[in-house]
Amino acid sequence: MNVVGKGETPFSINTRSDVGRFVGHVLATAPRNELPFEAERLSAMQIRDRMEKKLNKKIEVRHIDYEENKKQFDTGYPAFLTTLFEDGRGAIGTEQEVQESVAKFFPDWNPVKYETFIA
C-alpha cells in the first residue's frame, strides 16, 4: 500500500451503491443546489488498519515523499488526489456540515461502512 506523506489526514469515502442511493434520493426530493455527503471520513493509515484487521494480515506501507508526489500534481491523477488528501482537501466539508446535509436531504440514510467492502 502506497501512502503519500504521513497518511493520517482523513478524506471522504463512499461505496458506489451508497452514492447511487443517496444521489437518487436527493435528486428525487431536494431542490437543485449542492449535495455534500460521505459515508465515512478515513485517512490512508486508518484504511490500512481496517484492512489489516479484516484480512488478518499485515499490510506493508511504503511512504511516498509528499514533496516528490506534489511535483506530479498537474500531470498524474493519483498524485493529484493523494496530494489533495494529504493537504486536507479530500473532505467535502466539516463533519457537522456533512451531518446537516445528510439530515436535510436523506435523514434515513444508512451507508455501508468501509470494512464491509474490503475483500
DSSP file (Angstrom, degrees, kcal/mol; ACC not computed):
  #  RESIDUE AA STRUCTURE BP1 BP2  ACC     N-H-->O    O-->H-N    N-H-->O    O-->H-N    TCO  KAPPA ALPHA  PHI   PSI    X-CA   Y-CA   Z-CA
    1    1 A M              0   0    0      0, 0.0    61,-2.3     0, 0.0     2,-0.4   0.000 360.0 360.0 360.0 125.6    0.0    0.0    0.0
    2    2 A N  E     -a   62   0A   0     59,-0.2     2,-0.4    61,-0.1    61,-0.2  -0.778 360.0-172.4 -91.9 133.9    1.4    3.4   -1.0
    3    3 A V  E     -a   63   0A   0     59,-2.0    61,-3.0    -2,-0.4     2,-0.4  -0.991  16.9-139.0-129.6 122.9    0.8    6.3    1.3
    4    4 A V  E >   -a   64   0A   0     -2,-0.4     3,-0.8    59,-0.2    61,-0.2  -0.660  69.9 -27.2 -82.2 132.9    1.7    9.8    0.5
    5    5 A G  T 3  S-     0   0    0     59,-2.9    59,-0.2    -2,-0.4    -2,-0.1  -0.349 124.8 -27.4  63.4-141.3    3.2   11.8    3.4
    6    6 A K  T 3  S-     0   0    0     80,-0.1    -1,-0.2    57,-0.1    59,-0.0   0.764  73.9-141.0 -79.0 -26.1    2.1   10.6    6.8
    7    7 A G    <   +     0   0    0     -3,-0.8    38,-2.9    37,-0.1    39,-0.4   0.786  68.0 115.3  71.6  27.1   -1.2    9.3    5.6
    8    8 A E        +     0   0    0     36,-0.2    35,-0.1    35,-0.2    -1,-0.1   0.349  39.8 102.3-110.8   4.4   -3.0   10.5    8.7
    9    9 A T        -     0   0    0     33,-0.1    35,-0.4     1,-0.0    79,-0.1  -0.815  69.3-132.9 -93.5 116.7   -5.4   13.1    7.1
   10   10 A P        -     0   0    0      0, 0.0    33,-0.3     0, 0.0     2,-0.3  -0.326  24.7-173.0 -67.7 148.5   -9.0   11.7    6.8
   11   11 A F  E     -B   42   0B   0     31,-2.7    31,-2.0    79,-0.1    80,-0.3  -0.927  33.2 -85.9-136.5 162.5  -10.9   12.1    3.5
   12   12 A S  E     -B   41   0B   0     78,-1.8     2,-0.3    -2,-0.3    29,-0.2  -0.425  47.0-178.7 -71.7 141.0  -14.4   11.4    2.4
   13   13 A I  E     +B   40   0B   0     27,-1.9    27,-1.5    -2,-0.1    26,-1.5  -0.999   7.5 165.2-144.8 141.5  -15.2    7.9    1.2
   14   14 A N        -     0   0    0     -2,-0.3     2,-0.2    25,-0.2    99,-0.1  -0.971  33.3-115.7-148.3 158.6  -18.3    6.1   -0.2
   15   15 A T     >  -     0   0    0     -2,-0.3     4,-2.2    97,-0.2     5,-0.2  -0.635  33.2-115.8 -88.5 159.0  -19.3    2.9   -2.0
   16   16 A R  H  > S+     0   0    0     -2,-0.2     4,-2.7     1,-0.2     5,-0.2   0.901 116.5  53.3 -61.2 -40.4  -20.8    3.2   -5.5
   17   17 A S  H  > S+     0   0    0      1,-0.2     4,-2.5     2,-0.2    -1,-0.2   0.892 109.0  48.6 -65.2 -37.4  -24.1    1.8   -4.2
   18   18 A D  H  > S+     0   0    0      2,-0.2     4,-2.7     1,-0.2     5,-0.2   0.901 111.0  50.6 -67.4 -39.5  -24.3    4.4   -1.4
   19   19 A V  H  X S+     0   0    0     -4,-2.2     4,-3.0     2,-0.2     5,-0.3   0.945 112.2  47.8 -60.5 -47.2  -23.5    7.2   -3.9
   20   20 A G  H  X S+     0   0    0     -4,-2.7     4,-2.5     1,-0.2     5,-0.2   0.918 113.8  45.7 -60.9 -45.2  -26.3    5.9   -6.2
   21   21 A R  H  X S+     0   0    0     -4,-2.5     4,-2.2     2,-0.2    -1,-0.2   0.924 116.6  45.1 -64.3 -44.1  -28.8    5.6   -3.4
   22   22 A F  H  X S+     0   0    0     -4,-2.7     4,-2.8     2,-0.2     5,-0.2   0.955 116.3  44.1 -66.3 -50.0  -28.0    9.0   -1.9
   23   23 A V  H  X S+     0   0    0     -4,-3.0     4,-3.1    -5,-0.2     5,-0.3   0.912 113.6  51.7 -63.5 -42.5  -27.9   10.8   -5.3
   24   24 A G  H  X S+     0   0    0     -4,-2.5     4,-1.5    -5,-0.3    -1,-0.2   0.928 113.0  44.9 -58.9 -45.7  -31.1    9.1   -6.5
   25   25 A H  H  X S+     0   0    0     -4,-2.2     4,-1.2    -5,-0.2    -2,-0.2   0.936 116.1  45.7 -63.5 -46.9  -33.0   10.0   -3.3
   26   26 A V  H  X S+     0   0    0     -4,-2.8     4,-3.2     1,-0.2     3,-0.5   0.912 110.3  52.8 -66.9 -42.3  -31.7   13.6   -3.3
   27   27 A L  H  < S+     0   0    0     -4,-3.1    -1,-0.2     1,-0.2    -2,-0.2   0.852 113.0  46.1 -61.5 -32.4  -32.4   14.2   -7.0
   28   28 A A  H  < S+     0   0    0     -4,-1.5    -1,-0.2    -5,-0.3    -2,-0.2   0.711 128.5  22.1 -81.2 -19.9  -35.9   13.0   -6.5
   29   29 A T  H  < S+     0   0    0     -4,-1.2    -2,-0.2    -3,-0.5    -3,-0.2   0.624 105.0  73.8-124.9 -16.6  -36.6   15.0   -3.3
   30   30 A A  S  < S-     0   0    0     -4,-3.2     2,-0.0    -5,-0.2    75,-0.0  -0.683  75.6-106.4-109.2 155.7  -34.3   18.1   -3.0
   31   31 A P        -     0   0    0      0, 0.0     2,-0.8     0, 0.0    -1,-0.1  -0.350  53.3 -86.4 -68.0 158.9  -34.0   21.4   -4.7
   32   32 A R  S    S+     0   0    0     -2,-0.0     2,-0.2    -5,-0.0     3,-0.0  -0.579  86.7  96.8 -73.5 108.3  -31.2   21.9   -7.1
   33   33 A N  S    S-     0   0    0     -2,-0.8     2,-0.1    -3,-0.0    -3,-0.0  -0.760  78.0 -30.6-160.1-150.0  -28.1   23.0   -5.1
   34   34 A E        -     0   0    0     -2,-0.2    -1,-0.0     1,-0.1     0, 0.0  -0.468  42.2-157.4 -84.1 155.2  -25.1   21.3   -3.6
   35   35 A L        +     0   0    0     -2,-0.1     2,-0.4     2,-0.1    -1,-0.1  -0.530  14.9 177.6-128.5  64.4  -25.1   17.8   -2.3
   36   36 A P        +     0   0    0      0, 0.0     2,-0.3     0, 0.0    66,-0.1  -0.574  21.1 139.8 -74.9 124.3  -22.3   17.3    0.2
   37   37 A F        +     0   0    0     -2,-0.4     2,-0.3    64,-0.1    55,-0.1  -0.986  22.4 177.4-156.1 158.7  -22.3   13.7    1.7
   38   38 A E        -     0   0    0     -2,-0.3   -24,-0.2    60,-0.1     3,-0.1  -0.973  28.0-142.9-156.8 153.2  -20.0   11.0    2.8
   39   39 A A  S    S-     0   0    0    -26,-1.5     2,-0.3     1,-0.3   -25,-0.2   0.868  86.0 -12.7 -83.6 -41.5  -20.3    7.5    4.3
   40   40 A E  E     -B   13   0B   0    -27,-1.5   -27,-1.9    73,-0.1     2,-0.4  -0.938  55.7-131.1-150.3 168.9  -17.1    7.9    6.4
   41   41 A R  E     +B   12   0B   0     -2,-0.3     2,-0.3   -29,-0.2   -29,-0.2  -0.943  40.5 162.3-129.3 108.0  -14.0   10.1    6.8
   42   42 A L  E     -B   11   0B   0    -31,-2.0   -31,-2.7    -2,-0.4     2,-0.2  -0.926  31.4-134.6-129.6 149.7  -10.9    8.0    6.9
   43   43 A S     >  -     0   0    0     -2,-0.3     4,-2.3   -33,-0.3     5,-0.2  -0.548  35.8-105.3 -91.8 166.6   -7.1    8.5    6.5
   44   44 A A  H  > S+     0   0    0    -35,-0.4     4,-2.4     1,-0.2   -36,-0.2   0.893 123.6  50.1 -57.7 -40.3   -4.9    6.2    4.5
   45   45 A M  H  > S+     0   0    0    -38,-2.9     4,-2.3     2,-0.2    -1,-0.2   0.840 108.3  51.7 -71.3 -32.2   -3.5    4.8    7.7
   46   46 A Q  H  > S+     0   0    0    -39,-0.4     4,-2.2     2,-0.2    -1,-0.2   0.889 109.6  50.6 -67.9 -38.2   -6.9    4.2    9.1
   47   47 A I  H  X S+     0   0    0     -4,-2.3     4,-2.6     2,-0.2    -2,-0.2   0.933 109.7  50.5 -62.6 -45.4   -7.8    2.3    5.9
   48   48 A R  H  X S+     0   0    0     -4,-2.4     4,-2.8     1,-0.2     5,-0.2   0.929 109.4  51.2 -56.8 -46.5   -4.7    0.3    6.3
   49   49 A D  H  X S+     0   0    0     -4,-2.3     4,-2.1     1,-0.2    -1,-0.2   0.906 111.7  46.4 -59.2 -42.7   -5.6   -0.5    9.9
   50   50 A R  H  X S+     0   0    0     -4,-2.2     4,-2.6     2,-0.2    -1,-0.2   0.876 111.8  51.3 -69.3 -37.1   -9.1   -1.7    8.9
   51   51 A M  H  X S+     0   0    0     -4,-2.6     4,-3.0     2,-0.2     5,-0.3   0.930 109.8  49.8 -64.1 -44.7   -7.7   -3.8    6.1
   52   52 A E  H  X>S+     0   0    0     -4,-2.8     4,-1.2     1,-0.2     5,-1.1   0.916 113.1  46.8 -59.6 -43.5   -5.2   -5.5    8.4
   53   53 A K  H  <5S+     0   0    0     -4,-2.1    -2,-0.2    -5,-0.2    -1,-0.2   0.939 117.0  41.7 -65.1 -47.6   -8.0   -6.2   10.9
   54   54 A K  H  <5S+     0   0    0     -4,-2.6    -2,-0.2     1,-0.2    -1,-0.2   0.903 122.7  38.6 -69.5 -41.1  -10.4   -7.6    8.3
   55   55 A L  H  <5S-     0   0    0     -4,-3.0    -1,-0.2    -5,-0.2    -2,-0.2   0.569 100.2-135.1 -86.3  -9.3   -7.9   -9.6    6.3
   56   56 A N  T  <5 +     0   0    0     -4,-1.2     2,-0.3    -5,-0.3    -3,-0.2   0.893  68.7 101.3  54.9  43.6   -6.0  -10.7    9.4
   57   57 A K  S   <S-     0   0    0     -5,-1.1     2,-0.3    -6,-0.2    -1,-0.2  -0.990  78.3 -98.4-152.3 157.3   -2.6   -9.9    7.8
   58   58 A K        -     0   0    0     -2,-0.3     2,-0.6    -3,-0.1    -9,-0.0  -0.572  30.2-149.4 -77.4 134.1    0.0   -7.2    7.9
   59   59 A I        -     0   0    0     -2,-0.3     2,-0.3   -11,-0.1    -7,-0.1  -0.931  15.5-133.1-105.6 120.2   -0.1   -4.6    5.1
   60   60 A E        -     0   0    0     -2,-0.6     2,-0.5     1,-0.0    -2,-0.0  -0.560  19.5-153.4 -73.4 132.0    3.2   -3.2    4.2
   61   61 A V        -     0   0    0     -2,-0.3     2,-0.6   -59,-0.1   -59,-0.2  -0.924   9.9-167.0-110.2 128.7    3.2    0.6    3.9
   62   62 A R  E     -a    2   0A   0    -61,-2.3   -59,-2.0    -2,-0.5     2,-0.4  -0.949  18.9-143.2-112.8 109.6    5.6    2.4    1.6
   63   63 A H  E     -a    3   0A   0     -2,-0.6     2,-0.5   -61,-0.2   -59,-0.2  -0.579   9.8-149.6 -76.8 130.1    5.5    6.1    2.4
   64   64 A I  E     -a    4   0A   0    -61,-3.0   -59,-2.9    -2,-0.4     2,-0.1  -0.847  28.3-104.5 -99.4 132.2    5.9    8.4   -0.6
   65   65 A D     >  -     0   0    0     -2,-0.5     4,-2.5   -61,-0.2     5,-0.2  -0.358  24.7-141.9 -59.4 126.4    7.6   11.7   -0.1
   66   66 A Y  H  > S+     0   0    0      1,-0.2     4,-2.7     2,-0.2     5,-0.2   0.909  98.6  49.7 -57.9 -47.3    4.9   14.4   -0.1
   67   67 A E  H  > S+     0   0    0      1,-0.2     4,-1.1     2,-0.2    -1,-0.2   0.882 112.1  48.3 -64.5 -38.5    7.0   17.0   -2.0
   68   68 A E  H  4 S+     0   0    0      2,-0.2     4,-0.4     1,-0.2     3,-0.4   0.914 113.2  48.0 -66.0 -42.2    8.0   14.5   -4.6
   69   69 A N  H >< S+     0   0    0     -4,-2.5     3,-1.7     1,-0.2    -2,-0.2   0.903 106.4  57.7 -62.6 -41.8    4.4   13.4   -5.1
   70   70 A K  H >< S+     0   0    0     -4,-2.7     3,-1.8     1,-0.3     4,-0.3   0.777  92.3  69.1 -62.7 -27.6    3.3   17.1   -5.3
   71   71 A K  T 3< S+     0   0    0     -4,-1.1     3,-0.3    -3,-0.4    -1,-0.3   0.757 101.1  48.0 -62.3 -23.4    5.6   17.6   -8.2
   72   72 A Q  T X> S+     0   0    0     -3,-1.7     4,-2.6    -4,-0.4     3,-1.0   0.256  78.3 111.7 -99.4  10.8    3.2   15.4  -10.3
   73   73 A F  T <4 S+     0   0    0     -3,-1.8    -1,-0.2     1,-0.3    -2,-0.1   0.859  81.5  40.6 -52.5 -43.2    0.1   17.2   -9.1
   74   74 A D  T 34 S+     0   0    0     -3,-0.3    -1,-0.3    -4,-0.3    -2,-0.1   0.601 124.2  35.8 -85.3 -11.6   -0.7   18.6  -12.6
   75   75 A T  T <4 S+     0   0    0     -3,-1.0     2,-0.5     1,-0.2    -2,-0.2   0.619 108.7  55.8-119.2 -16.8    0.2   15.6  -14.6
   76   76 A G     X  -     0   0    0     -4,-2.6     4,-2.6     1,-0.1    -1,-0.2  -0.967  59.7-152.4-127.7 123.0   -0.8   12.5  -12.7
   77   77 A Y  H  > S+     0   0    0     -2,-0.5     4,-2.7     1,-0.2     5,-0.2   0.905  98.7  50.8 -60.3 -44.6   -4.3   11.8  -11.4
   78   78 A P  H  > S+     0   0    0      0, 0.0     4,-2.7     0, 0.0     5,-0.2   0.921 113.1  47.0 -58.9 -40.8   -3.1    9.6   -8.4
   79   79 A A  H  > S+     0   0    0     -7,-0.2     4,-2.1     2,-0.2     5,-0.2   0.889 110.7  53.5 -66.3 -38.3   -0.7   12.3   -7.4
   80   80 A F  H  X S+     0   0    0     -4,-2.6     4,-2.1    -8,-0.3    -1,-0.2   0.961 114.4  40.2 -58.2 -53.4   -3.4   14.9   -7.8
   81   81 A L  H  X S+     0   0    0     -4,-2.7     4,-2.7     1,-0.2    -2,-0.2   0.936 116.3  47.9 -64.5 -47.8   -5.8   13.0   -5.5
   82   82 A T  H  X S+     0   0    0     -4,-2.7     4,-2.4    -5,-0.2    -1,-0.2   0.832 111.0  51.7 -68.1 -30.2   -3.3   11.9   -2.9
   83   83 A T  H  X S+     0   0    0     -4,-2.1     4,-2.1    -5,-0.2    -1,-0.2   0.926 110.4  48.9 -68.2 -44.1   -1.8   15.4   -2.7
   84   84 A L  H  <>S+     0   0    0     -4,-2.1     5,-3.0    -5,-0.2     4,-0.5   0.930 112.7  48.9 -57.8 -45.0   -5.3   16.8   -2.1
   85   85 A F  H ><5S+     0   0    0     -4,-2.7     3,-1.5     4,-0.2     5,-0.4   0.943 112.1  46.4 -61.1 -48.9   -5.9   14.2    0.6
   86   86 A E  H 3<5S+     0   0    0     -4,-2.4    -1,-0.2     1,-0.3    -2,-0.2   0.804 109.1  56.5 -67.3 -28.0   -2.7   14.9    2.4
   87   87 A D  T 3<5S-     0   0    0     -4,-2.1    -1,-0.3    -5,-0.2    -2,-0.2   0.564 119.3-111.5 -75.8  -8.4   -3.4   18.6    2.2
   88   88 A G  T < 5S+     0   0    0     -3,-1.5     3,-0.4    -4,-0.5    -3,-0.2   0.651  89.6 114.5  85.8  15.6   -6.7   18.1    4.0
   89   89 A R      < +     0   0    0     -5,-3.0    -4,-0.2    -6,-0.2    -5,-0.1   0.149  48.4  86.8-104.8  19.1   -8.7   19.0    0.9
   90   90 A G  S    S+     0   0    0     -6,-0.4   -78,-1.8    -5,-0.4     2,-0.4   0.426  70.9  84.4 -97.2  -0.1  -10.2   15.5    0.4
   91   91 A A  S    S-     0   0    0     -3,-0.4     3,-0.1   -80,-0.3   -50,-0.1  -0.810  75.1-137.4-102.8 146.3  -13.2   16.0    2.7
   92   92 A I  S    S-     0   0    0     -2,-0.4     2,-0.3     1,-0.1    -1,-0.1   0.481  72.4 -39.8 -85.4  -1.9  -16.3   17.8    1.3
   93   93 A G  S    S-     0   0    0    -57,-0.0    -1,-0.1     4,-0.0     2,-0.0  -0.951  87.8 -44.4 166.6-174.6  -16.9   19.9    4.4
   94   94 A T     >  -     0   0    0     -2,-0.3     4,-2.3     1,-0.1     5,-0.2  -0.354  57.4-110.3 -70.7 161.3  -16.7   19.8    8.1
   95   95 A E  H  > S+     0   0    0      1,-0.2     4,-2.4     2,-0.2     5,-0.2   0.881 121.5  52.7 -60.6 -36.1  -18.2   16.7    9.7
   96   96 A Q  H  > S+     0   0    0      2,-0.2     4,-2.5     1,-0.2    -1,-0.2   0.915 107.4  50.9 -65.4 -42.8  -21.0   18.9   11.1
   97   97 A E  H  > S+     0   0    0      1,-0.2     4,-2.2     2,-0.2    -2,-0.2   0.905 111.7  47.9 -60.9 -41.3  -21.8   20.3    7.6
   98   98 A V  H  X S+     0   0    0     -4,-2.3     4,-2.7     2,-0.2     5,-0.2   0.929 111.3  49.8 -66.0 -44.9  -21.9   16.8    6.2
   99   99 A Q  H  X S+     0   0    0     -4,-2.4     4,-2.6     1,-0.2    -2,-0.2   0.899 111.5  49.3 -60.3 -40.9  -24.2   15.6    9.0
  100  100 A E  H  X S+     0   0    0     -4,-2.5     4,-2.0     2,-0.2    -1,-0.2   0.893 111.0  50.1 -65.6 -39.6  -26.5   18.6    8.4
  101  101 A S  H  X S+     0   0    0     -4,-2.2     4,-2.9     2,-0.2     5,-0.3   0.933 113.0  45.2 -64.5 -46.6  -26.6   17.9    4.7
  102  102 A V  H  X S+     0   0    0     -4,-2.7     4,-2.8     1,-0.2     7,-0.2   0.924 112.7  51.4 -63.3 -44.2  -27.5   14.2    5.2
  103  103 A A  H  < S+     0   0    0     -4,-2.6    -1,-0.2    -5,-0.2    -2,-0.2   0.868 115.6  43.2 -60.2 -36.2  -30.1   15.1    7.9
  104  104 A K  H  < S+     0   0    0     -4,-2.0    -2,-0.2    -5,-0.2    -1,-0.2   0.923 126.1  27.8 -75.5 -46.3  -31.7   17.5    5.5
  105  105 A F  H  < S+     0   0    0     -4,-2.9    -3,-0.2     1,-0.2    -2,-0.2   0.775 139.5   6.6 -93.2 -28.3  -31.6   15.5    2.2
  106  106 A F    ><  +     0   0    0     -4,-2.8     3,-2.2    -5,-0.3    -1,-0.2  -0.435  61.5 172.5-156.0  69.8  -31.8   11.9    3.4
  107  107 A P  T 3  S+     0   0    0      0, 0.0    -4,-0.1     0, 0.0    -3,-0.1   0.732  81.7  51.9 -60.7 -24.2  -32.3   11.5    7.1
  108  108 A D  T 3  S+     0   0    0     -6,-0.1     2,-0.1    -5,-0.1    -5,-0.1   0.303  78.5 134.4 -94.3   9.9  -32.8    7.7    7.0
  109  109 A W    <   -     0   0    0     -3,-2.2    -3,-0.1    -7,-0.2   -91,-0.0  -0.386  30.4-177.9 -64.9 132.5  -29.6    7.1    5.0
  110  110 A N        -     0   0    0     -2,-0.1    -1,-0.1   -92,-0.0   -71,-0.1  -0.747  14.6-160.0-131.6  83.0  -27.5    4.3    6.4
  111  111 A P        -     0   0    0      0, 0.0     2,-0.2     0, 0.0   -97,-0.0  -0.204  24.5-100.6 -69.6 156.4  -24.3    4.0    4.4
  112  112 A V        -     0   0    0      1,-0.1   -97,-0.2     2,-0.0     2,-0.2  -0.531  38.3-120.3 -72.0 136.4  -22.1    0.9    4.2
  113  113 A K    >   -     0   0    0     -2,-0.2     3,-1.5     1,-0.1     4,-0.5  -0.496  22.3-113.8 -77.8 150.8  -19.0    1.0    6.4
  114  114 A Y  G >  S+     0   0    0      1,-0.3     3,-1.6     2,-0.2     4,-0.2   0.851 111.4  64.1 -53.1 -41.0  -15.6    0.7    4.7
  115  115 A E  G >  S+     0   0    0      1,-0.3     3,-1.2     2,-0.2    -1,-0.3   0.796  91.5  65.7 -57.2 -30.1  -14.9   -2.6    6.3
  116  116 A T  G <  S+     0   0    0     -3,-1.5    -1,-0.3     1,-0.3    -2,-0.2   0.742 103.0  44.8 -70.5 -21.8  -17.8   -4.3    4.5
  117  117 A F  G <  S+     0   0    0     -3,-1.6     2,-0.6    -4,-0.5    -1,-0.3   0.237  80.7 111.9-109.2  17.3  -16.3   -3.9    1.1
  118  118 A I    <         0   0    0     -3,-1.2    -3,-0.0    -4,-0.2    -4,-0.0  -0.795 360.0 360.0 -81.5 122.6  -12.7   -5.0    1.9
  119  119 A A              0   0    0     -2,-0.6    -1,-0.1   -64,-0.0    -4,-0.0   0.433 360.0 360.0 -98.5 360.0  -12.3   -8.3    0.0
